[in-house]
Amino acid sequence: MKLFRFPVFILLCVASSSASDLATTFQQAYDLAEAQDKISGMKEYQNQTLLPYWQQKYGPIFQACFKSVKQADGQSFAFVAALGTDGKVLHVYVDHETSIYQCALATLKDEQFPAPPQAPYYMSIGMRFDMDTPPPAKESNDGAPPLVVGPDKYSYTFGVPAGWDFNFDQAHQRGATLAFFPKGGNFNESSSVIYVSTISGPCEENCMSPLSQSIAKTLREVKADSPAVEVSSEPPIRTRDGDKAAIRILKGSKDPRDPQLKDNEALAFIGHDEATILVVLTARDPKTWNEDYAAFQQIVAGHKFFTCNSPDLAVPCRK
């Protein structure tokens, strides 16, 4: 079986309904979600509770489906799950069935999401998979790359180097979004790790751009924490989008996992209108720096960003 490793976009749009009876068709459920998108309290539930839960649990489930389903069907599809007061899935509506949808449905139909503010609560999900475009760098053959779903209707993904794993839970425990480390290791104990964070916020007065502001602010914080750190620039890394990630190399910075240790680090700043994404390689052993930096380059080179303006979304964003 060929494994299609690159999910192009997954967009999660959430709303609730005050209707006493459940929708009877996919279109009715989708329309209810669309009409009720701006109810007070729904956005906080979506961004702070439901999105993190969905991302952590169902990303690995869809990756496992592509590995386990014979002749996996990579068609786009959309579905809506109606949630009860306790978050239990009451009914699932789909626009058309695929083998990947059926695989995920085995878990989804018995799911109990975090309890919504109101019920029934209609969670509308659109998925599209890119089966044709190859990555610019070699990827691991073990599964699909990670997909990060942002809080404001954007998503992004990265490449996964051969011999490396990624994990969301271990990253969240350290206040990051996503973590990579060599296979067999973990975020806390591996000599070399790569982690991802998102830098948000409007441009402050007199700043040239949000990206330049993010770089300057991050480096100020690094120097405040490690005054003796040495900072240099490396050539930018071109991402899968065609953008360029600005690269800074730090020598002698504090290990974020153990302040008593000094690391060499590489920082990649990837600027988008919605957010600046920071990718950090932190390496304790200078002997493995070349191999670690090559993995860092592959992760950054595989970056792709999606918004409501991205073409061919399975389910369009709602205004």
C-alpha angles and dihedrals in degrees: 000000000000112000114221100210104180120078102190099198143356118181122190117201118178135192140150134230131214092204114125094217127055122249115266100209139036092247093051091049091048091048091051090052091048094047095047098043097114102050111138113267096017096101093053091050091047097047102035103033117013101039095052091047093049093045096050097044108032101039090070091041093058091044089053090049092057089051097046106035115090111232091002112214110228096190119137115254141170133209140176124216119202111214126203128220091278093046093256114148106249099179140351122215121194131189091217133344126247132176091254091051091050090050093052092042090067087071099028097058091060095039124127109200123193108291112272124228090244136015146260087037118190115213111192118197129182122191130190127176126203107218099168111048113083121214120255092235135041113276135203113265093216100089150311119321120255119277120207116200111206125213097245104052099282131114136186142186140194140209119263116219119225109265095027133103131202131212135185100192096055090049093050090053087061096043095257130117102230137002134203127194138159115285113274092027136088140218095263102045109026115108091227127034135168120207137182130220133171122232113202138173141093123288112272123230115298095004116143095220140337088257094053089045091052092050094047094046093048093049091048089054091048093051092047089055096038109024094181095053117128117223126198137163128242129194112283121261117233113228129215087261091060092250123126124240115215111231130209125180120210124197120194099013122151116266105247089217096048119020090198091067130074120219141185111237139190119205124198117194113198113189125210130163090247098045145339113246119212121203116189129193112196116186127183097186114062090197091071096044097109093051092043093049091050089055090047090053092051092050093050093042090056093056118126127174128205132194138168087276094058111116126253099016112178090222116023121228118261119236 
